Amino acid sequence: MGVVNCAIGREVDIYIAIARGREMAATVGFDEIDRTRIEIAILELTRNILVHAVSGELGLEQIDDGVRCGMAITASDAGPGIADIELALRDGYSTAHTLGAGLPGVRRLMDEFAIESRVGSGTTVRAVKWLSKRRERLSGGRQS
């Protein structure tokens, strides 16, 4: 399975992306708890796109590094960018008058998290969730 790209420009796009992510997470073999973590990460990243950049794209990808399989989420936009990434990753910090739990929450929910941003050029966030060895054995290491 290749990358599933979801254009994000309207509120409804968030829910379409979540549904596609839920479907892919189930295909990979994630249990209900990890599927929920992935859905929350998708929700937070897509909401950030709408709030801060107005539009962007979310990519969902089934991944395999030869040892384990999982799912990668990449959110990208051409918005204003983040001037201070370290500050943006602090719990409670928000420029949009929200709870400030989005990016720090995604970082906690996922196994890997990376963010690149340039002021005036946009932001890209990549988050990865790996299937636990136990789940991989139970699901038969499902991959496409």
N, C-alpha and C positions, 0 to 999 in steps of 0.2 A: 504494500500500500504506500503510495506516495504522500506528498504533503497535501492536506486538505486546507485550502485557503478560504477564509471568511472575511468578506469586506465588512468593516464596522463603520457605520455612518448614522445609524438610527437605533433607537432603543430596542426594537425588535431583533436587530442583528445580534445583540448580546445573547438572546435566548436561542437563536439559531445556532450560534457558536457553541453554547453550552450543550445543546442537543447533539451536535456533531461530536463534541468532545466526549460526552457520555457514551455514545455509540462506539467510538474508537477505544476508549478505556475498557469497555466490556469486551471488545474483540481481543485486546491485548491480554486480558485475563485478570484485571484488577478487581479486588473485592469491593464491596459496597462502600466501605470506609474510604479507601483510596480513590474510588470514583468520585465520591463527594468532595474530597480534597482537590481533585483535578477540576471539578466543576466550579468550586469556589475560586480557585486560581484564575480560571477563564473569566468568571464574573468580574473579579477585581481588575484584571488586566484590560478587559474590554470597556469597563466603566471608566477607567483612567483614560483610555483613548478618547471616548466621547467627551469627558469633562475637560481634559486638558488640550486635546488636539483636534477635536470635532470629528475627525475621521482617521481611519488607518486600516490595518489588516492584522488578522490573527491567523497564524499557521499552526496546524496540528499535524504531528508526524509520529508514526510508529517507528521506534528506533531499536537497534540491536548493535551492541558493541563487540559481539563475539563471545561475551561471557554472560551477558544478561540482556533482557529486552525491557522496553519501557515506552514512554511517551514524552515527546517534547512539545512545548507550547512556545511559540514566538510571537510576540506582539510588537508591531512596529507602526510608527506614525511619522509624519513630517511636521509635527507641532513645534511649539516654542522651545522644547528641550528642557532639561533639568540642570540648573546652575550648580547645585550642590547635591550630588548623589548621596553622599554620606548622611546629610541632613534629611533627605527624602526617605531614607531607609530607617529613620528613627520612628518608633511607635509614637503616635499622637501628633506628628508633624503633618500639616496639610496646608496647601495654598488655596484649596477649594472649599475651605470651611466644612470639612468632613471629619470623621473620627481619626483619620490618618493611620488606618490599619491596613490599607491596600497592599502596597509594596512590601512592607515588613511581614505581613501575613502570608503573602505568596512565598516569600523567601523561607518562612517556617514550614509551610505546608508541603513544599516540594523538596526533592533531594539535592538538586543543583539549581543555582540561580545566578544569572549574570545580567548586568545592565550596562548599556552604552548610551550616552546621550551627549549631544552637542547643542548648546544654546543656539537657537535660530534654525536648526537643522532637523531636530526630531530625536526620538528615543526608540531604542529596541531593547526588549526584555526577552530573555530566553530562560525558561524554567523546565526542568526535567524531573519526571517521577519514574523511578525504576521499580520493576516488579520484583518483589522479594523472592528469594530463592525458593522458599516454601510454596508461595503462590505459583511460581513458574512450574514447579514440579506438579502441583495439583491441576494446573490448567493444561499440562502437556506442552508447555512452552509455546503456546499459540503465537504464530507470527504470520505475516503476509508478505 
